[in-house]
C-alpha cells in the first residue's frame, strides 16, 4: 500500500464540529504543528459564517503555540486534557471558555482507552519516518501517540524533516493490557526495553501524510539565580547526607525531575557534587541540563517520555547520535510515569510546588486556589510512589509579598501523606516520621522566609488543639489578605478569630 500525501488543510477538512482528536507529543516536543494550525483557520472561517466549530483534544501533556495557542485564540477547543503551559490556553481556561480536565499524565492514555472521554475520530502523529506497512517512527516524544493512533478512526502523519531519522530506534513503544487481563510491566532497570521502536497500525487507517519542516516550539529557561542555586545545593546536600547515612544505597537510585528553572538548578548541583555517584534517571522529561550531564558522564542513562530541550540542544543530539544511542530511551507517558515502575525502581522524585502548608500539603496547580497555572502533570504519579518524594520552591514570591509557606494550601494536589521532604532556599524540612505538629515546626523553622516565621507561629498558637491544629476561620487569611491588600505580611490574625 502506498502512502498518500496531502496538505494540512485537507487533513483539517477531515475534522468536524464535536469531534475529538488525539495528538502526539509531550510538552512541545514531538507534537502536531501543521494540522492544528489549519484547524484554527478552519474554526475562524466557520465562526465567521455563524457555524459552530469546537473540538476535543487529547494530548500527552502540554503542546506548543501551533496547537494550544492558535486553537485557544480561535475558540476552537471545547474540551482538553491533560497538562498545558500555553498562556492563551491558560487565560481561556480561567475565563471558563474551555472545559479543561487536569489529570495525572500516567492515566491519560488508559482513560482514553477506557472510553471515559469519548471516541477519537482523528489522530495526528508527528514522525521522522513512516512506512507503507503502517510503521510510524516518532520524533522527540512518546506521549499517548500509540494509544490514539490505534484507537482513532483515521490517522494523519506529519512527516517532519526538522527531526532527524537518527531518532529511529530511540523509542520503546509499549501499551499495557487493560483490566482484567493486565500483567506486570516488565521494566526492572531504567534501560530495559520491552516494546518496539515504532508504532504499528493498520496502514489503511493512514489517510494522509503531510510533509513539514517545523522545529519544536521549545521553551528556554532562565539562567540559575542565587535563590535557585541555593535550592539546588540544598537538594544535593540532602541527598548526599541520606546516602552517607545509608538511607539511599551507595550505588544511588534513579531520579525523576520536573521541568523548569529550579529543576535545572537542582540537576546542576547534583552534577557538581562528586560525593554523589553518576546516576540514572527514570523521568518524564529530559532537559538541556541532563544532556550536559550525560556528556560529562554524570548521568549514565535516562528513561524519559520527552526530550524537552532547546532546538540547538536537540540538533546537537541528532548530530552526535553515536554517543547518545545508548544514553536514553523514549517511552509512552503511561510507561514513563507508571506508578508500578516508579515504586519498583525506587525512584527519588523532585518536583516544584506553588505553595506548601505548614503540615506538608502541596499545591502545584492553582494560584490562590482558583486560577489554573499549568496542571498537575506527572508530579502525582511520582510523588505518591517515590522512594523519597521531594518538593522545592522559593520561600517567597513577588518581592516578598507572597509566602510559599502558608497555614493551609488554597488548593491541594499532594497531601501530607505523600510528601517526604520540603526544600526552599532557606533550608530543608525532613517530614519523614513526624507528626503534624512536628512537621509544622520543621517547615516553619527550616523553610519559611524570616519575614513570615513569626506570622506562621502566631497562626499555630491561635489554632484549636487537635491532631492537626487549625483555626478554620483564619486558615486562608494570608490568601485573603493578599487579595485585599496585596501583601501577605499585612495579615492581622485578630480580624479572623
C-alpha positions as CSV (number, residue, x, y, z in Angstrom):
1,X,0.0,0.0,0.0
2,X,1.4,3.4,-1.0
3,X,1.3,6.5,1.2
4,X,-1.0,9.3,0.2
5,X,0.5,12.8,0.6
6,X,-2.0,15.6,1.4
7,X,-1.9,19.2,2.7
8,X,-2.6,20.3,6.3
9,X,-5.8,22.0,5.0
10,X,-7.0,18.7,3.5
11,X,-6.3,17.0,6.8
12,X,-8.2,19.7,8.7
13,X,-11.2,19.1,6.4
14,X,-11.5,15.6,7.9
15,X,-12.4,17.1,11.3
16,X,-16.0,18.2,12.1
17,X,-17.5,20.2,14.9
18,X,-17.8,18.0,18.0
19,X,-15.0,15.6,17.0
20,X,-12.2,14.5,19.4
21,X,-8.7,14.4,18.0
22,X,-5.6,12.8,19.5
23,X,-2.2,14.4,19.2
24,X,1.3,13.1,19.6
25,X,3.9,14.8,21.7
26,X,4.7,15.5,25.3
27,X,5.5,19.2,26.1
28,X,6.1,21.0,22.8
29,X,8.4,18.2,21.8
30,X,7.0,15.9,19.1
31,X,3.6,17.5,18.9
32,X,1.4,18.2,15.9
33,X,2.0,21.6,14.4
34,X,0.7,21.9,10.8
35,X,-2.8,20.3,11.0
36,X,-3.7,22.1,14.3
37,X,-2.8,25.5,12.8
38,X,-5.0,24.6,9.8
39,X,-7.8,23.6,12.2
40,X,-7.5,27.0,13.9
41,X,-8.0,28.7,10.5
42,X,-11.0,26.4,9.8
43,X,-12.6,27.3,13.1
44,X,-12.2,31.1,12.4
45,X,-13.8,30.6,9.0
46,X,-16.7,28.6,10.3
47,X,-17.3,31.1,13.1
48,X,-17.4,34.0,10.6
49,X,-20.1,32.0,8.8
50,X,-22.1,31.7,12.0
51,X,-21.4,28.0,12.3
52,X,-20.2,26.2,15.5
53,X,-16.8,24.6,15.4
54,X,-15.2,23.3,18.5
55,X,-13.3,20.0,19.1
56,X,-12.0,17.9,22.0
57,X,-8.2,17.5,22.2
58,X,-6.4,14.5,23.8
59,X,-2.7,15.0,24.2
60,X,0.3,13.6,26.2
61,X,1.0,16.8,28.1
62,X,1.4,20.4,27.0
63,X,1.7,21.3,23.3
64,X,3.1,24.4,21.6
65,X,1.9,27.7,20.1
66,X,0.8,25.9,16.9
67,X,-1.6,23.8,18.9
68,X,-2.8,25.2,22.2
69,X,-2.0,28.8,21.3
70,X,-3.7,29.1,17.9
71,X,-6.7,26.9,18.8
72,X,-7.4,28.8,22.0
73,X,-7.4,32.2,20.3
74,X,-9.6,30.7,17.6
75,X,-12.0,29.5,20.3
76,X,-11.8,26.0,18.7
77,X,-11.4,24.0,21.8
78,X,-14.3,22.6,23.7
79,X,-12.5,20.1,25.9
80,X,-8.8,19.4,26.5
81,X,-6.8,17.1,28.7
82,X,-4.3,17.0,30.3
83,X,-1.3,19.3,31.2
84,X,-0.6,22.7,29.5
85,X,1.8,25.6,29.6
86,X,0.4,28.0,27.0
87,X,-0.6,31.5,28.2
88,X,-3.5,31.9,25.9
89,X,-4.9,28.5,26.7
90,X,-4.5,29.3,30.4
91,X,-6.4,32.5,30.0
92,X,-9.2,30.8,28.2
93,X,-9.4,28.1,30.9
94,X,-9.6,30.6,33.7
95,X,-12.2,32.6,31.8
96,X,-14.4,29.4,31.6
97,X,-14.1,29.1,27.9
98,X,-12.5,25.6,27.8
99,X,-13.5,22.5,29.7
100,X,-10.0,21.6,30.9
101,X,-9.6,18.2,32.6
102,X,-6.4,18.2,34.7
103,X,-5.5,14.6,35.2
104,X,-2.4,12.6,36.1
105,X,-0.3,12.1,33.0
106,X,0.1,8.3,33.6
107,X,-3.7,8.0,33.4
108,X,-4.4,9.8,30.2
109,X,-3.8,7.0,27.7
110,X,-5.8,4.5,29.7
111,X,-8.7,6.8,30.3
112,X,-8.9,7.3,26.6
113,X,-8.8,3.5,26.1
114,X,-11.5,3.0,28.7
115,X,-13.8,5.3,26.8
116,X,-14.0,7.9,29.6
117,X,-13.6,10.9,27.2
118,X,-15.4,9.7,24.0
119,X,-14.3,8.4,20.6
120,X,-11.1,9.5,18.9
121,X,-12.0,10.4,15.4
122,X,-8.6,11.5,14.1
123,X,-5.1,11.1,15.4
124,X,-2.4,13.5,14.3
125,X,1.1,11.9,14.8
126,X,4.4,13.6,14.2
127,X,7.0,11.3,12.7
128,X,10.6,11.2,11.5
129,X,9.6,8.3,9.2
130,X,6.5,6.4,8.2
131,X,6.4,3.2,6.1
132,X,3.7,1.9,3.7
133,X,3.1,-1.1,6.0
134,X,2.0,1.2,8.9
135,X,5.1,1.7,10.9
136,X,5.3,5.2,12.4
137,X,8.6,6.3,13.9
138,X,8.1,9.1,16.4
139,X,10.2,12.2,16.9
140,X,11.2,13.7,20.2
141,X,8.4,12.4,22.5
142,X,6.2,9.4,23.2
143,X,3.1,10.8,24.9
144,X,-0.1,9.0,24.2
145,X,0.7,8.5,20.5
146,X,0.5,4.7,20.5
147,X,-3.0,4.7,22.1
148,X,-4.6,7.4,20.0
149,X,-3.1,6.1,16.8
150,X,-4.6,2.6,17.5
151,X,-8.0,3.9,18.6
152,X,-8.6,6.6,16.1
153,X,-10.8,6.0,13.1
154,X,-8.3,7.8,10.9
155,X,-4.6,8.8,11.3
156,X,-2.7,11.7,9.7
157,X,1.1,11.7,9.9
158,X,3.1,14.9,10.0
159,X,6.4,13.8,8.5
160,X,8.7,16.4,9.9
161,X,12.1,16.9,8.3
162,X,13.1,19.1,11.2
163,X,13.6,15.8,13.1
164,X,16.4,13.6,12.1
165,X,15.8,10.0,11.0
166,X,18.6,9.2,13.6
167,X,15.7,9.2,16.1
168,X,14.6,5.8,14.6
169,X,15.3,3.2,17.2
170,X,15.3,5.5,20.2
171,X,11.7,4.8,21.2
172,X,10.3,1.9,23.2
173,X,6.6,1.7,22.2
174,X,4.6,-0.4,24.6
175,X,0.9,-0.5,25.6
176,X,-0.1,-2.5,28.7
177,X,-3.1,-4.7,28.7
178,X,-6.3,-3.4,30.2
179,X,-8.1,-5.0,33.2
180,X,-9.0,-7.8,33.8
181,X,-6.1,-9.0,31.6
182,X,-3.4,-6.6,32.8
183,X,0.0,-8.1,33.6
184,X,3.1,-6.5,35.2
185,X,5.0,-4.0,33.1
186,X,8.4,-5.8,32.9
187,X,10.8,-2.9,33.5
188,X,13.3,-3.7,36.2
189,X,16.1,-1.3,35.2
190,X,15.9,2.2,33.8
191,X,17.4,1.0,30.5
192,X,15.2,-2.1,29.9
193,X,13.5,-2.3,26.5
194,X,10.1,-4.0,26.4
195,X,8.4,-2.8,23.2
196,X,9.0,-1.8,19.6
197,X,10.9,1.2,18.2
198,X,7.8,2.3,16.2
199,X,4.0,2.4,16.4
200,X,2.5,-0.3,14.3
201,X,-1.1,0.4,13.0
202,X,-3.2,-0.8,10.1
203,X,-1.9,1.1,7.1
204,X,-5.4,1.5,5.8
205,X,-6.1,3.9,8.6
206,X,-3.3,6.3,7.5
207,X,-5.4,8.7,5.3
208,X,-2.7,11.1,4.6
209,X,0.9,12.2,5.2
210,X,1.8,15.8,5.4
211,X,5.4,16.8,4.7
212,X,6.6,19.5,7.1
213,X,9.8,21.1,8.3
214,X,8.8,22.7,11.6
215,X,11.1,22.7,14.6
216,X,9.7,22.0,18.0
217,X,8.5,25.1,19.8
218,X,10.9,24.6,22.6
219,X,11.0,26.8,25.7
220,X,14.2,28.1,27.0
221,X,14.7,28.6,30.7
222,X,16.4,31.5,32.5
223,X,19.9,31.0,34.0
224,X,20.1,30.0,37.6
225,X,20.0,32.8,40.1
226,X,21.1,32.9,43.8
227,X,17.7,31.5,45.0
228,X,17.5,28.6,42.6
229,X,21.2,27.9,43.2
230,X,20.6,27.6,46.9
231,X,17.6,25.4,46.4
232,X,19.7,23.2,44.1
233,X,22.5,23.0,46.6
234,X,20.1,22.1,49.4
235,X,18.7,19.2,47.4
236,X,22.2,17.9,46.6
237,X,23.3,18.3,50.3
238,X,20.2,16.4,51.4
239,X,20.7,13.5,49.0
240,X,24.4,13.3,49.8
241,X,23.6,13.2,53.6
242,X,21.0,10.5,53.1
243,X,23.4,8.4,51.1
244,X,26.1,8.8,53.8
245,X,23.5,7.7,56.4
246,X,22.8,4.6,54.4
247,X,19.2,5.6,53.7
248,X,20.0,5.8,49.9
249,X,22.1,2.9,48.6
250,X,25.7,3.7,47.8
251,X,25.0,2.9,44.2
252,X,22.3,5.7,44.3
253,X,18.8,5.4,42.9
254,X,17.1,6.7,39.7
255,X,16.0,10.3,39.8
256,X,12.9,12.0,38.5
257,X,12.9,15.7,37.9
258,X,10.2,18.1,36.9
259,X,10.6,20.8,34.3
260,X,11.8,24.4,34.8
261,X,14.4,26.7,36.2
262,X,14.5,25.1,39.7
263,X,14.8,21.6,38.2
264,X,17.7,22.7,36.0
265,X,19.4,24.2,39.1
266,X,18.9,21.1,41.1
267,X,20.4,18.9,38.4
268,X,23.3,21.2,38.0
269,X,24.0,21.0,41.7
270,X,23.8,17.2,41.6
271,X,26.2,17.1,38.7
272,X,28.8,19.2,40.6
273,X,28.5,17.2,43.9
274,X,31.1,14.4,43.3
275,X,30.1,12.7,46.6
276,X,27.0,11.6,44.6
277,X,27.9,8.9,42.1
278,X,26.9,9.0,38.4
279,X,23.2,8.3,38.4
280,X,20.4,7.2,36.1
281,X,17.1,8.9,35.6
282,X,13.6,7.4,35.3
283,X,11.7,10.5,34.5
284,X,9.1,12.1,32.2
285,X,11.2,14.9,30.7
286,X,14.9,15.3,29.9
287,X,16.1,18.9,29.7
288,X,19.2,20.6,28.5
289,X,20.9,20.1,31.9
290,X,20.6,16.4,31.7
291,X,22.1,16.3,28.2
292,X,25.1,18.2,29.6
293,X,25.4,15.8,32.5
294,X,25.4,12.9,30.1
295,X,28.3,14.4,28.2
296,X,30.1,14.8,31.5
297,X,29.5,11.2,32.5
298,X,27.4,12.3,35.5
299,X,24.1,10.9,34.1
300,X,24.6,7.3,32.9
301,X,21.2,6.8,31.4
302,X,17.9,8.5,31.0
303,X,14.5,6.9,30.6
304,X,12.0,9.6,29.6
305,X,8.9,10.4,27.7
306,X,10.2,13.6,26.0
307,X,13.4,15.4,25.0
308,X,12.2,18.8,26.3
309,X,15.3,20.5,25.1
310,X,16.1,23.7,23.2
311,X,16.3,23.2,19.4
312,X,20.1,23.8,19.5
313,X,20.4,21.1,22.1
314,X,18.2,18.7,20.1
315,X,20.3,19.3,17.0
316,X,23.5,18.5,19.0
317,X,21.9,15.2,20.0
318,X,21.0,14.3,16.4
319,X,24.5,15.2,15.2
320,X,26.1,13.0,17.9
321,X,23.7,10.1,18.0
322,X,26.5,7.6,18.0
323,X,27.3,8.9,21.5
324,X,23.6,9.2,22.7
325,X,22.2,6.0,21.2
326,X,22.8,4.1,24.5
327,X,22.2,7.0,26.8
328,X,18.5,7.4,26.7
329,X,15.2,5.8,25.7
330,X,11.8,7.5,25.0
331,X,8.7,5.8,26.3
332,X,4.9,6.4,26.1
333,X,3.7,8.5,29.1
334,X,1.8,5.7,30.8
335,X,5.1,3.8,31.0
336,X,7.5,6.7,31.8
337,X,5.1,7.7,34.6
338,X,3.9,4.3,35.6
339,X,3.4,4.2,39.4
340,X,4.2,0.5,39.4
341,X,7.6,1.0,37.8
342,X,8.4,4.1,39.9
343,X,7.8,2.2,43.1
344,X,9.7,-0.9,41.8
345,X,12.8,1.0,40.8
346,X,12.9,3.2,43.9
347,X,12.8,6.5,42.1
348,X,13.6,9.6,44.0
349,X,11.1,12.3,42.9
350,X,11.9,16.0,42.7
351,X,9.1,18.4,41.8
352,X,8.2,22.0,42.2
353,X,5.4,23.5,44.4
354,X,3.5,26.7,44.0
355,X,2.9,26.7,47.8
356,X,3.1,24.3,50.7
357,X,1.3,24.5,54.0
358,X,2.8,24.1,57.5
359,X,1.8,20.4,57.6
360,X,3.3,19.4,54.2
361,X,0.3,19.5,51.9
362,X,1.3,20.8,48.4
363,X,-0.5,23.0,45.8
364,X,1.2,22.6,42.5
365,X,-1.5,23.8,40.1
366,X,-3.7,26.7,41.3
367,X,-2.9,30.4,42.1
368,X,-4.9,31.4,45.1
369,X,-6.9,28.2,44.8
370,X,-8.8,29.2,41.7
371,X,-6.6,30.2,38.8
372,X,-5.1,27.3,36.9
373,X,-1.4,27.7,36.2
374,X,-0.3,24.6,34.2
375,X,-1.7,21.4,35.8
376,X,-0.5,18.5,38.0
377,X,1.4,16.9,35.2
378,X,3.3,13.8,36.3
379,X,4.2,15.0,39.8
380,X,1.5,12.9,41.4
381,X,2.5,9.8,39.5
382,X,6.0,10.0,41.0
383,X,5.3,11.6,44.4
384,X,2.9,9.1,45.7
385,X,5.1,6.2,44.7
386,X,8.6,7.5,45.2
387,X,11.4,6.1,47.4
388,X,11.8,9.6,48.6
389,X,9.5,12.5,47.4
390,X,10.9,16.0,47.4
391,X,9.2,19.3,46.7
392,X,11.1,22.5,46.1
393,X,10.1,26.2,45.8
394,X,11.4,29.6,46.7
395,X,10.1,30.7,50.1
396,X,8.6,33.9,48.8
397,X,7.4,35.5,45.5
398,X,6.5,38.9,44.2
399,X,9.3,40.7,46.2
400,X,8.2,39.0,49.4
401,X,4.6,39.9,49.2
402,X,3.6,36.2,48.8
403,X,4.8,33.4,51.1
404,X,5.1,30.0,49.6
405,X,4.6,28.6,53.1
406,X,1.1,29.1,54.4
407,X,-1.2,27.8,57.1
408,X,-3.4,25.9,54.7
409,X,-2.9,25.5,50.9
410,X,-5.5,27.1,48.8
411,X,-5.7,24.0,46.6
412,X,-4.3,20.6,47.4
413,X,-2.7,18.3,44.8
414,X,-0.4,16.2,47.0
415,X,-1.3,15.5,50.6
416,X,1.0,15.4,53.6
417,X,0.8,11.6,53.3
418,X,2.8,11.6,50.1
419,X,5.4,14.3,50.8
420,X,8.7,13.4,52.5
421,X,10.9,16.4,52.0
422,X,10.3,20.2,51.5
423,X,13.2,22.4,50.4
424,X,13.4,26.1,49.9
425,X,16.4,28.4,49.6
426,X,16.1,28.8,53.4
427,X,16.7,25.1,54.2
428,X,15.4,21.6,54.3
429,X,12.4,20.2,56.2
430,X,12.6,16.4,56.6
431,X,9.0,15.4,57.3
432,X,9.6,11.6,57.5
433,X,8.5,10.0,60.7
434,X,7.0,13.2,62.1
435,X,3.5,14.0,63.4
436,X,1.6,17.1,62.0
437,X,2.8,19.3,64.9
438,X,6.4,18.2,64.4
439,X,6.1,18.8,60.6
440,X,4.8,22.3,61.2
441,X,7.9,23.1,63.4
442,X,10.3,21.7,60.8
443,X,8.7,23.6,57.9
444,X,8.3,26.9,59.7
445,X,11.8,26.9,61.1
446,X,13.7,25.5,58.1
447,X,11.7,26.6,55.0
448,X,9.7,29.7,55.7
449,X,11.2,33.1,54.9
450,X,12.3,35.1,58.1
451,X,9.6,37.7,57.3
452,X,6.9,35.0,57.8
453,X,8.2,32.8,60.6
454,X,6.6,34.7,63.4
455,X,3.4,35.2,61.3
456,X,3.1,31.4,60.9
457,X,3.9,30.7,64.5
458,X,1.2,33.2,65.5
459,X,-1.3,31.2,63.5
460,X,-0.2,27.9,65.1
461,X,-0.6,29.4,68.6
462,X,-4.1,30.7,67.9
463,X,-5.2,27.4,66.3
464,X,-7.6,24.9,68.1
465,X,-5.8,22.0,69.7
466,X,-6.1,18.6,67.9
467,X,-4.0,16.2,65.9
468,X,-3.7,18.8,63.1
469,X,-4.2,22.3,64.8
470,X,-6.1,24.8,62.7
471,X,-8.1,27.9,63.1
472,X,-10.7,27.4,60.4
473,X,-11.8,31.0,60.2
474,X,-8.2,32.1,59.7
475,X,-6.8,29.2,57.7
476,X,-6.8,31.1,54.4
477,X,-6.4,34.6,55.9
478,X,-3.0,35.1,54.3
479,X,-4.5,34.5,50.9
480,X,-7.4,36.8,51.8
481,X,-5.0,39.5,52.9
482,X,-3.1,39.2,49.6
483,X,-6.3,39.6,47.7
484,X,-7.4,42.6,49.7
485,X,-4.1,44.4,50.5
486,X,-1.6,42.9,48.0
487,X,0.8,41.6,50.7
488,X,0.5,38.6,52.9
489,X,2.7,40.2,55.5
490,X,-0.1,42.6,56.3
491,X,-2.3,39.8,57.8
492,X,-4.0,40.7,61.1
493,X,-5.0,37.4,62.7
494,X,-7.4,39.2,65.1
495,X,-9.6,40.0,62.1
496,X,-10.2,36.3,61.5
497,X,-10.7,35.0,65.0
